[in-house]
Amino acid sequence: METSTKIKLFAIIAILAGPFVTYYGHQEKERLTKLEKEGVTVDGFIEGGNWKTGKGSYHQFDVSYTPQNGAPTKQTFKVTSDYFSAHASETTKLVTNPDVKVRYLPSDVQGSAILVGGSTDFTAGFNLGIGAFVGGLLTLGIMTMRKS
């Protein structure tokens, strides 16, 4: 495949995917704003963790907590590497600080819960999606102008 064809294909994919990525980033911002305003914070306890370093790395904790007026719940949270390091040791594979804070919306305990200060989010998708869309448009525009 010719280089200019590859660039056009990439630009078209960026134009098509950009709005979707922007939408999901916006939804995440809205969810976190709602959590900030209406969320309830309770104590949680890390029961275990799982992680992978290197290519495709991830960090996650299995946390148990009891929502107000609810039954005890256990949930797996993806967390940032810094948060993981503050609560567990990658070398000994042991949890060093099991106490955490869980914030959730009373209307959707499982679907909205986050670890305060540690859960990963996709708010960057908003700007990433806009950038991909605009970059794709500019790329196609420049390539079209060159042929004229």
Secondary structure, DSSP 8 states (H G I E B T S, - for coil): --HHHHHHHHHHHHHHHHHHHHHHHHHHHHHHHHHHHH-EEEEEEEEEEEEE-STT-EEEEEEEE--TTS--EEEEEEB-HHHHHHHEETTTTEES--EEEEEEBTTBHHHH-EETTTB---THHHHHHHHHHHHHHHHHHHHHHHH-
